[in-house]
Amino acid sequence: MTITQAIYHDAILPEHKGNPLIEALPPKLSWQVVMTVFCNYPDYAEEVSEHPNPLVREEYLNRIEELRQPLTDYESCFRAIERAIKKGYSAKNPLSPTTAQYLHYLVDERPEIEPITGFFQPKGEGLTLIGESGVGKSSMLEQVLNYFPNVIEHNSYKGCSFTALKQVVWIKVDCPSNSSVRDLCEEILSVLDLSLDREKTKPASTIGALVRQLEQCIKSSFLGMLIIDEMQNLHFKRTGGENNLLRFLHRLVNKLGVPLFFIGNPPFDQTLIKELKAARRAESGYHHTMSVLAKDSDSWRAFITQLWNYQWANVYTELSEELNDSLHKLSVGNIDMASRTYREAQRLVIGSDDERLTVSTLEAGNAIACGLSRQTNKIHELKSVISLPTGKQRRSTEKIETERVIAIDKTGDITKPQHPEFAGQLIELIGAVDLNDRIKVPDTFQQAGGLENPISFLRQKKVLLEDPLSELS
């Protein structure tokens, strides 16, 4: 990770002035200027098309992978990230007594003595980006995030010296496939260590200690945004690990004020819908679903116009409406599939007797580049929507429902909970990171021990349940 020395720019908002964390960020520029930073147009090297060696020309096809064309979705994503980072930092001015108290004390151990500038008020937001693989999520995010420095080092600000103040503007991690809080904490710690160029932090042995350890690392590094990719790995099952992971992430926003950016494939939006609190938190700052590009959209026109320039066949083929239609249908508007199809079509014809690009060569290139993708149900669905007409429909017929087979849980394994109806709750409690917060009165049993009728007391407190199935249902 690159560490950049702080260069300060005057903040626009009065409440942001005098905050070195905000004033060290890139200045706010017009979208036309920002777009030029996002663009990456490799050199065409047109003279290579005349090279007599086809192997040389074929080698240049690798440049197609480096093409970066900003699309219409980019601006809203960029501005949302820009706003969220500034909003989160607005409550963490390192020169403020409020931030000094925030850094010094654990999240749940803040003293009641209020600093002159007030208690810390977290201002973290949630952002969510959802889209199928290949629609350009990673490419867009890569370009947007790289606009911001990864780590900024502060030495002095307006006559005030800092001691080893490094500001981690953003880090990106993947959601664990098992929804484990420990695995996510350890990965965040590892990425923070890498970003700050320091020795690997040894993770604490227990979940509670690890969460506290991570919270202190996040605070001291002034993390501006945490991006979590592969959020489709989060599925709600009986284990309860997913709920614990969501609670942990909510805690980062609610207690530390760290903006979170969730990225995932479409199953993740259904996961959020199941959890209203998670859905509200995840969309508070930005929510967008990226989809394949329509053929008549501005994004497709901009993309295909740039892509088509990268030809190294010995005969330049102009982009016709027929070729445009063909490439869009073959790729179903997926820019990754379109790029690969175009690249492999050229690879097929370079060195042949006729190096012109035709519909047939695009189809052959698509078969080579996207053989597996073409077989997925999603691509079949999209192709049927895009290119296939529908005829006259049959009259509706009555569907016969088949009997559902009810699975029976045969409890007999002594290693499993002997009451399977409580298994999910018990497993969820074992891994809970907020167990102390849930226990309102931690000395209930000590109180009962000092009474003449402890059983009655425990019944009254609903700790002792004689018929749990009916009382908990």
C-alpha positions as CSV (number, residue, x, y, z in Angstrom):
1,M,0.0,0.0,0.0
2,T,1.2,3.5,-0.8
3,I,1.6,6.0,2.0
4,T,1.0,9.6,0.8
5,Q,2.2,12.7,2.6
6,A,-0.7,15.0,3.6
7,I,-1.4,18.0,1.3
8,Y,-4.1,20.2,2.8
9,H,-6.9,22.0,0.9
10,D,-9.4,24.4,2.4
11,A,-12.7,22.6,3.2
12,I,-15.9,23.9,1.7
13,L,-18.2,23.5,4.7
14,P,-17.4,25.7,7.8
15,E,-17.9,22.6,10.1
16,H,-15.2,20.8,8.1
17,K,-12.6,23.6,8.3
18,G,-9.7,23.0,10.7
19,N,-10.1,19.2,10.4
20,P,-6.9,17.8,8.9
21,L,-8.5,14.4,8.1
22,I,-10.9,16.1,5.8
23,E,-8.6,18.8,4.4
24,A,-6.0,16.1,3.4
25,L,-8.5,14.4,1.1
26,P,-8.5,15.3,-2.6
27,P,-10.4,18.6,-3.2
28,K,-13.9,18.5,-4.6
29,L,-13.7,18.7,-8.4
30,S,-16.3,18.8,-11.2
31,W,-17.4,15.4,-12.6
32,Q,-15.8,16.2,-16.0
33,V,-12.4,16.5,-14.3
34,V,-12.9,13.5,-12.1
35,M,-13.8,11.3,-15.1
36,T,-10.4,12.0,-16.7
37,V,-8.8,10.4,-13.6
38,F,-11.1,7.3,-14.0
39,C,-10.3,6.8,-17.6
40,N,-7.6,4.4,-18.8
41,Y,-7.2,4.2,-22.5
42,P,-4.1,2.1,-23.4
43,D,-2.2,3.2,-26.5
44,Y,-3.7,1.9,-29.7
45,A,-0.3,1.4,-31.3
46,E,-2.0,1.4,-34.7
47,E,1.3,0.8,-36.5
48,V,1.4,-2.6,-34.9
49,S,-1.5,-3.7,-37.1
50,E,0.9,-3.7,-40.0
51,H,3.5,-5.8,-38.3
52,P,4.3,-8.9,-40.4
53,N,4.5,-11.2,-37.4
54,P,1.0,-12.2,-36.2
55,L,2.4,-13.3,-32.8
56,V,3.4,-9.7,-32.1
57,R,-0.1,-8.4,-33.0
58,E,-1.7,-11.1,-30.9
59,E,0.3,-10.1,-27.9
60,Y,-1.2,-6.6,-28.0
61,L,-4.7,-8.0,-27.4
62,N,-3.8,-8.1,-23.7
63,R,-4.3,-4.3,-23.7
64,I,-8.0,-4.8,-24.1
65,E,-8.1,-6.0,-20.4
66,E,-6.6,-2.6,-19.3
67,L,-9.3,-0.5,-20.9
68,R,-11.3,1.5,-18.3
69,Q,-14.3,3.4,-19.6
70,P,-16.3,5.4,-17.0
71,L,-20.0,4.7,-17.3
72,T,-23.1,6.6,-16.1
73,D,-23.2,4.7,-12.8
74,Y,-19.8,6.0,-11.7
75,E,-20.7,9.5,-10.7
76,S,-23.4,8.6,-8.1
77,C,-21.1,6.0,-6.6
78,F,-18.1,8.3,-6.4
79,R,-20.1,11.2,-4.8
80,A,-21.6,8.8,-2.3
81,I,-18.2,7.5,-1.2
82,E,-16.9,11.1,-1.1
83,R,-19.8,12.2,1.1
84,A,-19.7,9.2,3.4
85,I,-15.9,9.5,4.1
86,K,-16.2,13.2,4.9
87,K,-19.2,12.7,7.1
88,G,-17.5,10.0,9.1
89,Y,-14.4,12.1,9.6
90,S,-16.4,15.2,10.5
91,A,-16.8,13.7,14.0
92,K,-13.1,12.7,14.4
93,N,-11.0,15.8,14.2
94,P,-7.7,14.7,15.8
95,L,-7.2,18.2,17.3
96,S,-10.5,18.0,19.2
97,P,-10.9,16.9,22.9
98,T,-13.9,14.9,21.8
99,T,-11.6,12.7,19.6
100,A,-9.0,12.5,22.3
101,Q,-11.6,10.9,24.6
102,Y,-12.8,8.7,21.7
103,L,-9.3,7.4,21.1
104,H,-8.4,6.9,24.8
105,Y,-11.4,4.9,26.1
106,L,-12.9,1.6,24.9
107,V,-16.3,2.0,23.2
108,D,-18.4,0.9,26.2
109,E,-16.2,2.4,28.9
110,R,-16.5,6.1,28.2
111,P,-16.5,8.2,31.4
112,E,-19.4,10.5,32.2
113,I,-17.1,13.6,32.1
114,E,-18.1,15.5,28.9
115,P,-15.3,17.1,27.0
116,I,-15.6,20.9,26.2
117,T,-16.4,20.0,22.6
118,G,-19.0,17.4,23.6
119,F,-19.2,13.6,23.5
120,F,-18.3,11.7,20.4
121,Q,-21.3,11.4,18.1
122,P,-20.7,8.7,15.4
123,K,-21.7,9.7,11.8
124,G,-21.1,6.5,9.9
125,E,-23.3,5.6,6.9
126,G,-24.0,2.4,5.0
127,L,-23.6,2.0,1.2
128,T,-24.6,-1.0,-0.9
129,L,-23.8,-2.0,-4.5
130,I,-25.4,-5.1,-5.9
131,G,-24.9,-6.6,-9.4
132,E,-24.2,-9.8,-11.2
133,S,-20.7,-10.9,-11.9
134,G,-19.1,-9.2,-14.9
135,V,-21.4,-6.1,-15.0
136,G,-18.5,-3.9,-13.9
137,K,-18.8,-3.6,-10.1
138,S,-15.2,-4.4,-9.4
139,S,-13.9,-2.2,-12.2
140,M,-16.0,0.8,-11.1
141,L,-15.0,0.4,-7.4
142,E,-11.4,0.0,-8.3
143,Q,-11.4,3.3,-10.2
144,V,-13.4,5.2,-7.7
145,L,-11.4,4.0,-4.6
146,N,-8.1,4.6,-6.3
147,Y,-9.0,8.3,-6.7
148,F,-8.6,8.5,-2.9
149,P,-5.2,7.9,-1.3
150,N,-5.1,4.7,0.7
151,V,-3.0,6.0,3.6
152,I,-2.2,9.6,4.4
153,E,0.6,10.5,6.8
154,H,0.3,13.7,8.8
155,N,3.4,15.4,10.2
156,S,2.2,18.9,11.0
157,Y,-0.9,21.0,10.4
158,K,-1.0,24.8,10.8
159,G,1.8,24.8,13.3
160,C,0.6,21.7,15.2
161,S,2.9,18.7,15.1
162,F,1.6,15.1,14.9
163,T,3.4,12.1,16.2
164,A,3.1,9.2,13.8
165,L,-0.5,10.0,12.7
166,K,-1.4,7.9,9.8
167,Q,-4.9,8.1,8.3
168,V,-6.2,5.0,6.6
169,V,-8.8,6.4,4.2
170,W,-10.2,3.0,3.1
171,I,-9.6,-0.7,3.1
172,K,-11.3,-3.5,1.2
173,V,-11.9,-7.1,2.6
174,D,-14.0,-10.1,1.6
175,C,-17.0,-11.4,3.6
176,P,-16.0,-14.8,5.0
177,S,-17.8,-17.7,3.4
178,N,-18.8,-19.0,6.9
179,S,-20.0,-15.6,8.1
180,S,-17.5,-15.8,11.0
181,V,-17.0,-12.7,13.1
182,R,-13.5,-13.9,14.0
183,D,-12.4,-14.5,10.4
184,L,-13.6,-11.0,9.4
185,C,-11.9,-9.4,12.4
186,E,-8.6,-11.1,11.6
187,E,-8.8,-10.1,7.9
188,I,-9.5,-6.5,8.8
189,L,-6.6,-6.5,11.3
190,S,-4.3,-8.0,8.6
191,V,-5.2,-5.5,6.0
192,L,-4.8,-2.6,8.4
193,D,-1.3,-3.9,9.3
194,L,-0.4,-4.1,5.6
195,S,-1.8,-0.6,4.9
196,L,0.2,0.9,7.8
197,D,3.4,-1.1,6.9
198,R,3.7,-2.6,10.4
199,E,4.3,-6.0,11.9
200,K,1.4,-8.4,11.9
201,T,-0.9,-7.9,15.0
202,K,-1.5,-11.1,17.0
203,P,-5.2,-11.6,17.2
204,A,-6.7,-11.9,20.7
205,S,-7.8,-15.4,21.7
206,T,-11.5,-14.7,22.5
207,I,-14.2,-13.1,20.4
208,G,-14.9,-10.3,22.9
209,A,-11.2,-9.5,23.3
210,L,-10.7,-9.6,19.5
211,V,-13.5,-7.2,18.8
212,R,-12.2,-4.7,21.4
213,Q,-8.7,-5.1,19.9
214,L,-10.0,-4.4,16.4
215,E,-12.1,-1.4,17.5
216,Q,-8.9,0.2,19.0
217,C,-7.0,-0.5,15.8
218,I,-9.8,1.0,13.7
219,K,-9.9,4.1,15.9
220,S,-6.2,4.7,16.1
221,S,-5.8,4.3,12.3
222,F,-8.7,6.8,11.6
223,L,-10.3,4.4,9.2
224,G,-12.4,6.4,6.7
225,M,-14.4,3.5,5.1
226,L,-14.5,-0.2,5.3
227,I,-15.5,-1.9,2.0
228,I,-16.7,-5.5,2.3
229,D,-17.0,-7.5,-0.9
230,E,-18.6,-10.9,-1.6
231,M,-21.5,-10.1,0.7
232,Q,-23.6,-12.8,-1.1
233,N,-21.7,-15.2,1.2
234,L,-24.0,-14.0,4.0
235,H,-26.9,-16.5,4.2
236,F,-29.3,-16.7,7.2
237,K,-29.2,-20.3,8.5
238,R,-29.8,-21.9,11.8
239,T,-26.2,-21.4,13.0
240,G,-26.8,-17.7,13.9
241,G,-23.4,-16.7,12.7
242,E,-24.9,-14.3,10.1
243,N,-26.8,-12.4,12.8
244,N,-23.6,-12.0,14.9
245,L,-21.7,-10.7,11.9
246,L,-24.5,-8.2,11.1
247,R,-24.5,-7.1,14.8
248,F,-20.7,-6.6,14.7
249,L,-21.0,-4.5,11.5
250,H,-23.8,-2.4,13.0
251,R,-21.6,-1.8,16.0
252,L,-18.8,-0.4,13.8
253,V,-21.3,2.1,12.4
254,N,-23.2,2.9,15.6
255,K,-20.3,3.0,18.0
256,L,-17.2,3.9,15.9
257,G,-18.9,5.9,13.1
258,V,-17.1,4.0,10.3
259,P,-18.9,4.1,7.0
260,L,-19.5,0.6,5.5
261,F,-19.7,-0.2,1.8
262,F,-21.3,-3.6,1.1
263,I,-20.8,-5.2,-2.4
264,G,-22.4,-8.4,-3.5
265,N,-24.2,-10.4,-6.1
266,P,-28.1,-10.3,-6.2
267,P,-28.7,-12.9,-3.4
268,F,-27.4,-10.3,-1.0
269,D,-30.4,-7.9,-1.6
270,Q,-32.8,-10.7,-0.5
271,T,-30.6,-11.2,2.6
272,L,-31.0,-7.6,3.5
273,I,-34.7,-7.6,3.0
274,K,-35.0,-10.3,5.7
275,E,-33.3,-8.0,8.2
276,L,-35.1,-4.6,8.3
277,K,-32.5,-3.0,10.5
278,A,-29.7,-4.2,8.3
279,A,-31.5,-3.0,5.2
280,R,-32.1,0.5,6.6
281,R,-28.5,0.8,7.7
282,A,-27.0,-0.6,4.4
283,E,-28.9,1.9,2.3
284,S,-28.6,5.0,4.4
285,G,-25.9,6.6,2.3
286,Y,-26.2,4.9,-1.1
287,H,-27.9,1.9,-2.7
288,H,-27.5,0.9,-6.3
289,T,-28.1,-2.2,-8.4
290,M,-25.8,-2.5,-11.4
291,S,-27.3,-4.4,-14.4
292,V,-26.2,-5.4,-17.8
293,L,-26.1,-2.5,-20.3
294,A,-29.0,-1.9,-22.7
295,K,-27.9,-1.6,-26.3
296,D,-29.4,1.9,-26.7
297,S,-27.9,3.2,-23.4
298,D,-25.3,5.9,-23.2
299,S,-23.0,3.5,-21.3
300,W,-23.0,0.8,-23.9
301,R,-22.4,3.3,-26.7
302,A,-19.5,4.8,-24.8
303,F,-18.0,1.4,-24.0
304,I,-18.4,-0.2,-27.4
305,T,-17.0,2.9,-29.2
306,Q,-13.8,2.8,-27.1
307,L,-13.5,-1.0,-27.1
308,W,-13.7,-1.2,-30.9
309,N,-10.7,1.0,-31.3
310,Y,-8.4,-1.8,-30.0
311,Q,-7.9,-3.8,-33.2
312,W,-4.6,-5.3,-34.3
313,A,-5.8,-7.3,-37.3
314,N,-4.1,-6.3,-40.5
315,V,-7.5,-5.0,-41.8
316,Y,-9.5,-2.5,-39.7
317,T,-13.1,-3.4,-39.5
318,E,-15.5,-0.5,-39.0
319,L,-18.2,-0.9,-36.3
320,S,-21.4,-1.5,-38.1
321,E,-24.9,-1.8,-36.6
322,E,-24.9,-5.5,-37.4
323,L,-21.6,-6.1,-35.5
324,N,-22.9,-3.9,-32.6
325,D,-26.1,-5.9,-32.4
326,S,-24.2,-9.2,-32.5
327,L,-21.7,-8.3,-29.8
328,H,-24.5,-7.0,-27.5
329,K,-26.6,-10.2,-28.0
330,L,-23.6,-12.5,-27.5
331,S,-22.6,-10.7,-24.3
332,V,-26.1,-9.8,-23.2
333,G,-24.8,-6.3,-22.3
334,N,-22.2,-7.7,-19.9
335,I,-19.0,-5.6,-20.4
336,D,-16.7,-8.4,-19.2
337,M,-18.2,-10.9,-21.6
338,A,-18.1,-8.3,-24.4
339,S,-14.4,-7.6,-23.9
340,R,-13.5,-11.2,-23.8
341,T,-15.6,-12.0,-26.9
342,Y,-14.0,-9.2,-28.9
343,R,-10.5,-10.1,-27.8
344,E,-10.9,-13.8,-28.7
345,A,-12.5,-13.0,-32.0
346,Q,-9.4,-11.1,-33.0
347,R,-7.2,-13.8,-31.8
348,L,-9.0,-16.2,-34.1
349,V,-8.5,-14.2,-37.2
350,I,-5.0,-12.7,-36.7
351,G,-2.6,-14.7,-38.8
352,S,-5.4,-16.1,-41.1
353,D,-5.9,-15.3,-44.8
354,D,-8.9,-13.0,-44.0
355,E,-8.5,-10.9,-40.8
356,R,-11.8,-9.0,-41.1
357,L,-14.2,-9.2,-38.1
358,T,-17.6,-10.6,-38.9
359,V,-20.6,-11.8,-37.0
360,S,-19.3,-15.3,-37.4
361,T,-16.0,-14.5,-35.9
362,L,-17.7,-12.8,-32.9
363,E,-19.8,-15.8,-32.4
364,A,-16.7,-18.1,-32.5
365,G,-14.9,-15.8,-30.1
366,N,-17.8,-15.8,-27.7
367,A,-17.8,-19.6,-27.8
368,I,-14.2,-19.7,-26.8
369,A,-14.1,-16.8,-24.3
370,C,-17.5,-17.4,-22.6
371,G,-18.1,-21.1,-23.0
372,L,-19.0,-21.6,-19.3
373,S,-20.8,-18.3,-18.9
374,R,-23.1,-19.1,-21.8
375,Q,-24.3,-22.2,-20.0
376,T,-25.5,-20.4,-16.8
377,N,-29.2,-20.0,-16.2
378,K,-28.8,-16.3,-15.7
379,I,-27.3,-15.8,-19.2
380,H,-30.1,-18.0,-20.7
381,E,-32.7,-15.9,-19.0
382,L,-31.1,-12.6,-20.2
383,K,-30.7,-13.9,-23.8
384,S,-34.4,-15.0,-23.8
385,V,-35.4,-11.5,-22.6
386,I,-33.2,-9.7,-25.0
387,S,-33.4,-11.6,-28.3
388,L,-36.2,-14.1,-28.3
389,P,-39.8,-13.1,-29.2
390,T,-42.7,-14.8,-27.5
391,G,-45.7,-16.3,-29.3
392,K,-49.3,-16.6,-28.4
393,Q,-49.8,-18.0,-24.8
394,R,-51.8,-21.0,-23.9
395,R,-54.8,-20.5,-21.6
396,S,-53.9,-20.9,-18.0
397,T,-54.1,-24.4,-16.7
398,E,-54.5,-25.5,-13.2
399,K,-51.3,-26.5,-11.6
400,I,-51.3,-29.6,-9.5
401,E,-49.3,-29.2,-6.3
402,T,-47.1,-32.1,-5.4
403,E,-46.9,-33.3,-1.8
404,R,-44.0,-31.9,0.1
405,V,-41.9,-34.4,2.0
406,I,-41.5,-33.3,5.5
407,A,-37.9,-33.9,6.8
408,I,-37.8,-35.4,10.3
409,D,-34.9,-34.6,12.6
410,K,-34.1,-37.8,14.4
411,T,-32.3,-36.6,17.5
412,G,-30.0,-39.2,18.9
413,D,-26.5,-37.9,18.5
414,I,-25.2,-37.0,22.0
415,T,-22.9,-34.3,20.4
416,K,-26.0,-32.4,19.2
417,P,-28.5,-30.4,21.3
418,Q,-31.1,-32.8,22.5
419,H,-33.8,-30.2,21.9
420,P,-33.3,-29.3,18.3
421,E,-35.9,-26.6,18.5
422,F,-33.4,-24.6,20.7
423,A,-30.3,-25.5,18.7
424,G,-30.2,-22.3,16.6
425,Q,-30.7,-20.0,19.7
426,L,-28.0,-21.8,21.7
427,I,-25.4,-21.8,18.9
428,E,-26.1,-18.1,18.2
429,L,-25.6,-17.3,21.9
430,I,-22.3,-19.1,22.0
431,G,-20.8,-16.9,19.4
432,A,-22.6,-13.6,20.4
433,V,-20.3,-10.6,20.5
434,D,-22.9,-8.5,22.4
435,L,-23.7,-11.0,25.1
436,N,-23.0,-8.6,28.0
437,D,-25.3,-6.0,26.5
438,R,-28.2,-8.5,26.4
439,I,-27.9,-9.5,30.1
440,K,-29.7,-6.7,31.8
441,V,-29.2,-8.0,35.4
442,P,-25.9,-10.0,35.6
443,D,-26.3,-11.0,39.3
444,T,-29.8,-12.6,39.1
445,F,-28.6,-15.9,40.6
446,Q,-26.6,-14.2,43.4
447,Q,-29.8,-12.4,44.3
448,A,-31.8,-15.6,44.3
449,G,-29.2,-17.3,46.5
450,G,-29.9,-14.8,49.3
451,L,-33.6,-15.4,49.4
452,E,-35.8,-17.9,51.3
453,N,-37.6,-18.9,48.1
454,P,-35.1,-18.6,45.3
455,I,-37.3,-20.8,42.9
456,S,-40.2,-18.5,43.1
457,F,-37.8,-15.5,42.5
458,L,-36.4,-17.2,39.4
459,R,-39.8,-18.0,38.1
460,Q,-40.8,-14.3,38.5
461,K,-37.8,-13.2,36.6
462,K,-38.6,-15.8,33.9
463,V,-35.2,-17.4,34.3
464,L,-36.6,-20.7,35.4
465,L,-39.1,-22.0,32.8
466,E,-41.0,-25.2,33.7
467,D,-42.7,-25.4,30.3
468,P,-40.3,-23.7,27.9
469,L,-42.0,-24.9,24.7
470,S,-45.2,-23.0,25.5
471,E,-43.7,-20.1,27.3
472,L,-41.1,-19.3,24.5
473,S,-43.4,-20.0,21.5
